[in-house]
Amino acid sequence: PKVTIQEKAQNLTLMGISWGDSPKVMIRDEGTQEVHFLEEKHKIENTQLKIKSIKKDEVIITDGEDEMKMD
C-alpha cells in the first residue's frame, strides 16, 4: 500500500516561520528531536519530503506527488 504524505510527515512539527528576504521554517522531527532550519525547495532530512512554499502563516510540503499544509 502507498504511504500517504500525512504518514510521512507524522513525526514533523512546524515550530515557526522566519519571515524576511529568504523565509525559513523551523521543523522539529519528534523521532530524533532534531530541529531543521529550511528554505523553499530544501529536503527535510531523513524524509522523502521537501519544502514547496513558505507563507506567513503556513508551509506547504511535498513528496513529489502529493502536497500537505503545515500550520
GUVOTI-837408 format. One record per residue (C-alpha): residue number from 1; x, y, z. Coordinates in nm, 2 decimals. Layout:
% GUVOTI-837408
(NUM (X Y Z)) ...
//
This chain:
% GUVOTI-837408
(1 (0.00 0.00 0.00)) (2 (0.11 0.36 -0.07)) (3 (0.24 0.56 0.22)) (4 (0.05 0.89 0.24)) (5 (0.22 1.22 0.28)) (6 (0.04 1.25 0.62)) (7 (0.21 0.93 0.74)) (8 (0.55 1.05 0.61)) (9 (0.51 1.38 0.80)) (10 (0.35 1.24 1.12)) (11 (0.67 1.30 1.33)) (12 (0.72 1.65 1.20)) (13 (0.61 1.96 1.39)) (14 (0.62 2.32 1.25)) (15 (0.79 2.52 1.52)) (16 (0.80 2.86 1.34)) (17 (0.84 3.07 1.03)) (18 (1.12 3.33 1.00)) (19 (1.00 3.59 0.75)) (20 (1.24 3.81 0.55)) (21 (1.42 3.82 0.22)) (22 (1.47 3.45 0.22)) (23 (1.20 3.29 0.45)) (24 (1.29 2.99 0.66)) (25 (1.10 2.74 0.86)) (26 (1.18 2.56 1.18)) (27 (1.06 2.20 1.17)) (28 (1.12 1.95 1.45)) (29 (1.15 1.58 1.39)) (30 (0.98 1.44 1.70)) (31 (1.15 1.10 1.64)) (32 (1.51 1.23 1.66)) (33 (1.43 1.56 1.85)) (34 (1.63 1.75 1.58)) (35 (1.52 2.09 1.47)) (36 (1.58 2.17 1.10)) (37 (1.60 2.53 0.96)) (38 (1.49 2.51 0.59)) (39 (1.42 2.73 0.29)) (40 (1.19 2.66 0.00)) (41 (1.30 2.36 -0.22)) (42 (1.51 2.21 0.07)) (43 (1.47 1.85 0.16)) (44 (1.37 1.76 0.51)) (45 (1.64 1.54 0.65)) (46 (1.56 1.16 0.69)) (47 (1.23 1.20 0.50)) (48 (1.12 1.20 0.13)) (49 (0.96 1.54 0.18)) (50 (1.06 1.89 0.06)) (51 (0.95 2.24 0.14)) (52 (0.74 2.35 -0.15)) (53 (0.64 2.70 -0.03)) (54 (0.66 2.92 0.27)) (55 (0.39 3.17 0.35)) (56 (0.35 3.40 0.66)) (57 (0.11 3.16 0.83)) (58 (0.16 2.82 0.66)) (59 (0.41 2.59 0.50)) (60 (0.34 2.35 0.21)) (61 (0.54 2.03 0.19)) (62 (0.55 1.78 -0.09)) (63 (0.67 1.43 -0.16)) (64 (0.68 1.49 -0.53)) (65 (0.32 1.36 -0.58)) (66 (0.11 1.49 -0.30)) (67 (0.11 1.82 -0.10)) (68 (0.02 1.89 0.26)) (69 (-0.02 2.22 0.45)) (70 (0.16 2.26 0.79)) (71 (0.03 2.54 1.01)) 
//
